[in-house]
Amino acid sequence: MWSQIRVATGVILGGWFIYIGIQHFVNPIWFEPIVPKILGWPRFWVLVSGIAEIIVGIILIIPKTQRIGGLVCATLLVILYWANLNMWVNNIAIGGRTYEHHWHILRLVAQSLLIGVSLFIWRGMASRNHQQD
């Protein structure tokens, strides 16, 4: 049963990542303000992160690649949080709106939960693969 839950979770999370990745191409201007200035070229980083999210989404959907997908997804979520932290610390508007501290705290909690779910997929698929060997 846990195996099926992990596979289904990977498919759902993968679909979400594909959707968000596509949004980076559909509306890149929306994401550009939160790219840390030190990186330069916001459009480039928005598109690169969109590609990364689409790839991670695809990897998470395919049961045979979900294990590595969970680990890569957790890593990507840690890396991408830099943009959200930048938005919080520098009070950057996104979509024409700035957010209160409680929203940023909720975002941090949500990001942490997504990292946990990603690691759940990774660890669960690792034990599943080990049992099949």
C-alpha positions, 0 to 999 in steps of 0.5 A: 500500500505504501508503495502505491501511495509513493508512486501516486504522490510522485505522479501528483508532485510531478504533474505539479512541477510540470505545470509550474515549469510551464508557467515559467515560459508562459509568464516569465515576467511574473517570476523575474522580480524574485531572482536574486540580483547577484545572479543577473539575467533574471529571464535566463534564470527563470527559464532555466528553473522552468526547464529544471522543474519540467524535467524533475516533474517528468522524472517524478511521474515515471515510476522507474525514475521516481527514486532519483526524482525524489532526491533531485526534487528535494535538492531543487526545492532547497536551491529554488528557495533562495528566490523565495527567501530573497522575496521575503528579506527584500520585500519584493513584489510578485504579481504586483503584490508584496506579502506579509511575514506570515505568508512567507512563513507559510511558504517556508513551511510548505517548501519544507513539507514538499522537501519532506514529501520528495524525500519520502518518495526517494527513501520509499522507492529506495527501500522498494527497489532494495526489496525487489533486488 
